[in-house]
Amino acid sequence: MAKVDANTIEVVAPNFKRRLSGVTSTIVRLVPLQRKQIAIATAGSGLPGDMPHLSASQLIVMNRNGPAGVRVWHARRNVEMLGGLALKYLLGKRLKLLFTSASQRHHSGYTKWLISKMDRVIATSAKGAAYLDKPVQVVHHGINTEEFAPPADKTALRRELGLPEDAILIGCYGRIRAQKGTDVFVDAMLEVLKAHPKAVGLVMGRATEKHVAFEKQLRAKVEAAGLKDRLLFPPEVPVWEVARWYQALDLYVAPQRWEGFGLTPLEAMSCGVPAVATRVGAFEELIAPNETGLLIDPGETAQMAEAINQVLSTEGRLQDWSAAARKHAVTNFALEKEANTLVAIYRELLEH
C-alpha cells in the first residue's frame, strides 16, 4: 500500500472486508479521482497497492484534529461505522461520521443505532433512502465512461473474444444464482432463440460453491433444448476485461430478483448497449424506459421474453437505443459526477 502521512489526511475511506465486493470496487474507483481534489486515504485490507493508505497503527496515533480541525470518516458497512465511533469516542479523534447505505431493506436495531450516530447519511438510490429514518441525500453510483465506451470495431472485438461476429448478442453477466435471476434469463432466452435465429445468448459469471448445482441445472436445461451452441456460458473474466464483453453485445439483460443497487445495466448502457432490467435495486432510476431499455417485474419469464422480443422485432430500435443509452450514461452517471458530489459533501462536513 502507498503509505501517506496521516496528519495531512482530511478524509478516510475505510474498507474493513478482505474479499472483493461491490463496496470495495466503489472505493477503488472513487478514491483515485477524489484524491485529485481532497486529501483522502483508505484504511483496511483488500485494496490495490497503489491506493493512498493508512495502517491501523497510523489511525491510532494520528493527531486528534486533522488539517482542518476535524476529519471525515466515510463508512459504507456496519463494521466501518463502528470503527469510526471507536476512533471518535474511545480514542478522542475529532471525526465527522458519514455513512453510505446501498441496501434496500429494513435495518436491524443495531444498524439503526449505528446510523443514528452518524453526522450525515447518503443513500445510493431513492428506494434505499425510503428505508432510512434519518434525512438522507441520494447519490447514485457512477461508472468510468471512458473504460465503458462503445468499441471502435465490434466485429473485430467479437473475433478476438471468440464470439459469433454476425449474431445478435444478448448478455447477462454477474454471479450465477437464483437471487440474480439467472434462471429467468435462461428460460426467457430459450423462447427468444426459437423466435430469432440470429440471436445468441451469453451467461457469464461464476457460481459460488453453494450455487454450483443451480448452474449445472441451467446448463442441462439448455442442452436438453438443443441450444448449447446458441446459449453460451463463457468463463468469468477478470474485472479489468469485463468492459470488452459489454462492448461486444447488442442487448443486455439484468434479470435480478433482488439487488442493492446494480451497476451492470449502467456499464452496458455506457458501452452503447440498451438494457432490459427488472424493477429492483436502482434499475428504475437508471433506465429510461422506451429510450435506453425496458423495465419488467422480477421473476417473470414471460415478461422478459416478451420485452426482449419487442426490442429485437422493431426495425432500427437497437441502433436508436444504443446511441441514447450511451448519451444517458455519460450525461447522468459518469464516475466524475459521483466523485465530485461526495467531495462537496466532505467539504461541507469539514467546514462545520
URLIN-V281696 format. One line per field, one symbol per residue. phi: phi as a letter, one per 20 degrees, with the letter a starting at -180 (. if undefined). psi: psi as a letter, one per 20 degrees, with the letter a starting at -180 (. if undefined). burial: # if it has 16 or more other C-alpha atoms within 10 Angstrom, else .. A space follows every 10 residues. Layout:
# URLIN-V281696
phi = ???
psi = ???
burial = ???
This chain:
# URLIN-V281696
phi = .efcfgfeed cddfcebfff bffgfffffe ggffffdbfc bebocmdgfe ffbdffffff egffemgenb ddddeccgff ffffffffee dmfecdedcd ddecafefgf fffgffeffb cddebfffff edeefcdecf fdcffefebg ffbfffffff emdffdeeec dbdpgeafge mgffffffff ffffecgefc dcdcrcefgf dffffgffff ffffemcfec cecffgdggf dfgfffgfed bdcdegebbf cnegffffff emdfcdceec ldgfeeeegm ccrcdcffmd ffffffffgf ffeegmfgff ffffffffff fdcfggffff fffffgffff ed
psi = qnqrohiiph ppnqnlphqp rhgghgghgg ghghiihqnq qrqbrkqqij ppqprghhhg iqqhhrhjiq rponqirghh gggghghghh ikpoqppppp piqmrpqrhg ghgghhiqhq pqqiqhghhi iphqpqppoq qrroihgnqq qhnhghghgh ikqphjropo qoqaqorghi khhggggghh gghhhnhiqp qpopaporgh jghgghgggh ggghikkiii nqmqqqqqhi ihhhhghirh qqpnjqhqqg fnighghghh jkorppqrmr cjhhihpopj gjaqqrqqjn gggggggggg ghiopigggg hgghgggggg ghkqhhgggg gghhgggghh i.
burial = ...#.##.## #######... ...#..#### #####..### #####.#... ####...##. .###.#...# ########## ##.##.##.. ..######## ####...... ...##..#.# #########. .#...##### #####..### #..#..##.. ..###.#### ###.####.# ########## ###.....## #######... ...##..##. ##....##.# ###..#.... .######### ########## ########## ########## ####.###.. ######.### #.###.###. ##....##.. ########## ..#######. .##..##.## ..
